[in-house]
Amino acid sequence: MDDQQLERYSRHLLLPEIDTAGQARLLQSKALIIGAGGLGSPAAIYLASSGVGQITICDDDVVDLSNLQRQIAHHNGRIGQNKATSVQTTIHSLNPEITVTAIQHRLTDDTLLTAVTNADVVLDASDNFATRFMLNRACVKSRTPLVSGAAIRLSGQICLFRNDGNTPCYRCLFDESATADEENCAQSGIFAPLTGIIGSMMAAEALKSLVPFGNALDTRLLTLNASTMEWRSLQLQQDPTCPVCSASP
């Protein structure tokens, strides 16, 4: 690291869990973020400020006035702009040393698998189950760690899926046939700071996975009731009949 990097990341370097070796690893790491909205915004900002060397963010949606209540990487002047390019501008202005790639279209099975395989960690900040299940399949196939977050109304959740063949995957937790009546923020509403809490925690789990240090949420699901600020930790088990990870090589 040069003198400017030593100053920029000096507070990380003071942490024995990160130090110079861990920060150097972050600078060489690649993160893929699917979704540039309420969860993707804080996650991308903290990954960028922490010095993750290459960040790819994917979203085919555009910034809308109703997004600005919680999607903190965007602002009023970017209404109508693609969300991925808006986040790209925000995080590159925060840390111009890193490489930021914006993908403005939805990825297909093949292109998604390529993007996932090229990443060291994937953050699922999407807002629909179809994307989540497709992303999980790609991460299991490539054995790429997946940080999954979700938030609706006053409830949030986060988990890390290591996808090492010995721990549960996203499909172990949710049955694809039971998700037909999924909700969204436009219908149900969402408490603005909740996305910041969960999105920041997603960045923390991704950073811990990249360095690595600490205890990952690889067998635990954390849920938050923002009304009471009560957390619950649920122990997860791999489903031996899971059609995704039980059939992985």
Secondary structure as UniProt FT lines:
FT   HELIX           3..8
FT   HELIX           10..13
FT   TURN            16..18
FT   HELIX           19..27
FT   STRAND          30..34
FT   TURN            38..39
FT   HELIX           40..50
FT   STRAND          54..58
FT   HELIX           65..69
FT   TURN            72..73
FT   HELIX           76..78
FT   TURN            79..80
FT   HELIX           83..94
FT   TURN            96..97
FT   STRAND          99..103
FT   HELIX           109..117
FT   STRAND          121..124
FT   HELIX           129..142
FT   STRAND          146..153
FT   STRAND          155..161
FT   HELIX           170..173
FT   HELIX           176..178
FT   TURN            180..181
FT   HELIX           185..188
FT   HELIX           192..210
FT   TURN            211..212
FT   STRAND          220..225
FT   TURN            226..229
FT   STRAND          230..235
FT   TURN            240..241
FT   TURN            243..247
//
